[in-house]
Amino acid sequence: MPALFCRCVTCVRARALRGKNIRTRSSALIDGVLKIDFPPDTLSQVIHHDVDLTEMKAVLFTHGHDDHFSPSELQYRGSYFVSPPITSALEIFGPRDVIQSVSCSLDPELVSTALHCIEPDRPVSVIGYQVFPFTANHDPSRVCLNYVIKGPDGASLLYASDTGWYPERTWKLLEKFQIDGVIVECTKREEGGYPGHLSVPEVARMRKRLESTGSLRPGAPMIATHFGHLMGLLHDELETLLSIDSIQAAYDGMTIDINPA
């Protein structure tokens, strides 16, 4: 936000006010080494928020929609573009269709990668992080994943984007985990419409559901992100609305600490 071709009231206000109202496409960087998704705005994020990707060792993709998945940008880690060259292979994990696309997009002579297909409900070790992938409720035409990620210090993060409300089977699955923090999408203001994204009321219910089963430890941070401009809300308005349920509104460049219980 503002959207590329939009002149709605919210986009006009965002262009005028700027600051936290300017939102690029969602991703995350864990401990400087594990990147979740690689959207086409990554270069902009690196420049404007002093993000250092030189120590990045792995990329974990949620799905292949192009607002999360820009594999050709990874070529710039290659020997022609970096001095001195990065010699270690970049570990790339994702659903099978994502890994096939990465394989077609990158020249192995230019950039060194190690590609790994992952499947729902099959845990995998990613550069020392224990990752549990499970099916997101997003696009039935392809595999879309959310993750519970446990770090070397024992802290566990639920990364829940892109998804709509989980089926009961998934809620039961999450009861097996002790979660120390949540990053969750919040694309819509109200329930309804496309079921593959969450709304403000659903995100609030999600916190209550996770807390009620003991999955989310008391006081753990929950960060909402992936806001759509059609919500009609600027950052301060979202912050006020979400804070009622102890949920923080993300902004570009935000840094948070997820600590073990």
Phi, psi and omega in degrees: 000134001291150182289155190302318185239029190245140174237029177295164184303319182294317179293322177297316178296319180296319179297325182284317186273328179055223182059226183288354177279347177270113186239123172270181188282146197287140170195180179211156176231120184259121176056022179076359188237334184243114182261131173258114184067158181219081185284169180292349178269009187300316180301316178300319180295319179299316184289312190278340184238018175052047178274132181254112179259008184292336179262003180298127183249339184209151173237131180244110183269140175277320181189178190261013176293142193288350173281352178241349196223102178230074190295332182296337178295337181290346178298335184285359169275353186286170189297331181288341190247353185234133177226122355290157183300148172273119186266339182285145178287139175278121179280125183236125182238144176175177176300160187303317181294327177294313181295323176296320178294318177300316181301323180282336187272334188248137176275115182297341176285339183265315184227132183273124179224157170236116189259136184225119172279135177238152184240151177303142174068015177241103183301150180216147175267128181235104181041046176093355175261138177266119188244126175250109178271140174217161188288127173276155176266081188227297184222106185293351181276353181209167176281122175237133188240145162248167188221144158255122186241122178253122183277171179300335179274359179095353179286140181243133180241132169265119177252111191237072175208135354268139178197154164264196181297134182288149170289165185301324179303320182290320177300319179295322178298318182292340178296344181281349187252151168256110188256131183258355178185154182227133165246120189227141177289155178208077189278333188240152177281317183237159176292157181112175181075209183301124186282355184272011175224157181264156178249170177305311179298324181290323177296320176297318178295326179298315178300314181298319181295313181295321179290322184294331180267358181081005180290319181259121183292147182304134178080001181293144180290141173230121187244123176267141182212189177062042181285140176265144180295336180287355171296331181078021184236133171276173188301312182299324180290318177296317181302315179296316183294315184286329184296339177304326182251026177059042178241135179268147175266121181289159172214160182299131181089001181296137175239132179227155175255128173249111185249147178291155180300000000 
